[in-house]
Amino acid sequence: MNQRLSQSGMMSSAEKKVAIVFVSVAIAWIIRSFILEKIIPGIDDTIIAMLGGVVFIPDSIG
């Protein structure tokens, strides 16, 4: 496993962006009920997921 990991090289900028968005969405899902709903009333898991997906639209157009 370590050999395959070392052969894969550094993460590309696209891979880093996916990782950042994934972690951000996961954190938002966790803190939604006790932090985000106070700031943005009515926010739910679907809205958080959609916002996470919208982040990738400019990359796919250009």
N, C-alpha and C positions, 0 to 999 in steps of 0.2 A: 504494500500500500504506500509506504513512504517513497519507494522508487517511482511509482506512477505520479505521486504528488509532486515530486521534484522535476519530473519530465514535463509536467503541464505548464510550468513557467509561472510568470506573474499574471495576476488578474488583469483583464482588459478593462477599459473605462466603462464599457457597457455592463460587464459583470459586476463591477463595483457599484454602479447605479442600481442594478437589480437588487443587490444585497442591501443597500441603503433603504430602498423603497420597501423591501420585504420586512426589514427590522422596524422601520417606521410604522408600517401598517399594523404589525403585530403589537407594538407598544401602544398604538392608538386603540386597538381592540381591548387591550388589558385595562387601560386607564379611562376608557369611555364612560363607564357608569359612575365613577366618582370624581372625575375631573372635567372631561370634555363636555358632558351634558350641562354642567353649570355655565360653561363658556358659550356653547352652541346648543341651545335647547332643540330637542328633536333629532339630534344626530344618532344614527344607528350603525350597525355593522355593515350594512349594505352601502351606505354613503361613504364610509371609510374605505371599503374595498373599491368602489367606483373611483374615488379620488386617487387611490394608489394606481389604478389602471390608466387613468387620464394622464398621469405623469409621462407615460411612454408614448403617447400619440405624436408629439413633435418629432421624436426620433424616427418613427415609422413613416412619416410623411416626407421628410427631407432626405 
